[in-house]
Amino acid sequence: MWKQWITAIRATVVLSLLTGLLYPALVTGLARVLFPRQAGGSLITVNGKVAGSELIGQKFTRQEYFRGRPSAAGDGYDAANSGGSNLGPTSRKLIERVQADAAAFRRENPDFHGPIPADLLTASASGLDPHISPASAEAQAARVARARRAPEEQVRRLIAARTEGRQLGFLGEPRVNVLLLNMDLDRAWPANRPR
């Protein structure tokens, strides 16, 4: 019996070292060598300061910035609390939040008269989605242009330039990275106050 225990303990120690330490260290090391930017979190720096990550959404509240999807992650875009709200389509709380968000969107974007794109009212599964659909960006273009005192057509050109296509030509949907688009706006028409 002791022989079986010793064998089990040895196997546990060896496998723990291999799969818990050596393999993760090897994969992390290879990622840092082969894909250093991605392994570092795809961080974006502006004037030597980290402005954010291409992979994690941020909360933008000022009128001169495009807004991303609603976030159910902690206090909004909290990577430590990533996750959806788990509210179903019959949830009164979800219905009330969507109605409140739709009313707020209509107040803030009075020039937009079409149906509000769904991704401006629904959170992603992670709550950290950095992208919105091109339709969502277009729906906010008039507000952003007015707040920046910029020609709306030029703001729409920035949206078109920042629109990413489907991966490999057929995976996913076209999308716009909100942080990168807002940084493009800051370069074209600077806004000096905090977000």
C-alpha positions, 0 to 999 in steps of 0.5 A: 500500500505504501508503494502506491502512495509513494508512486501517487505522490511522485506522480503528483509532484512531477505533473504539478511541476510540468503542467503547473510551472514548466509548461506555463513558463515555456509558453509565456516565454515563447509568447514574449519572444514571438509576440511581445506586444500581444503578450504585454497586453497590446498596450497603447502609449501616448506621450510615454503614458499608457492610454489603454489596451486594444483588447479591453474596453474603457468607459468614455463619458464625455460628449466628444468621445465615442462610447463603447458597449455597456459593461457588466464587469464590476463598476464598468470595464473592470478587468478583475470582474470580467463577466456578463450580467447573467440577466435573461431576456425576461429579466425586469432589471435588464429591461429597465437598464436597456430602456434607460440606456436607450432613453439616454442615447436618444437624449445625447444623440438627438440627430440620430433617428433610426433604430439604436444598434443593439450593441449600444444597449447590450453588454458583451459576455466579458463586459470588456469588449473594446469594439462597437459595430460600424453602425454604432459608431455612425449613430454617434457621429453627429454628436461627436462632431458637434462636440468637437466642432469638427466636420461630420463628414471627416468624423465619418471618414475616421470611422470608415478608416478605423473599421476592421473587417471580418477576420480571415474574411469570414469570421466575426463582424466588421467592428471599430475599436473605440479607444483607437477611434477616440485617439484618432479624434484627439489627434485630429481635434484635440480635447484637453480635458480628462475622459 
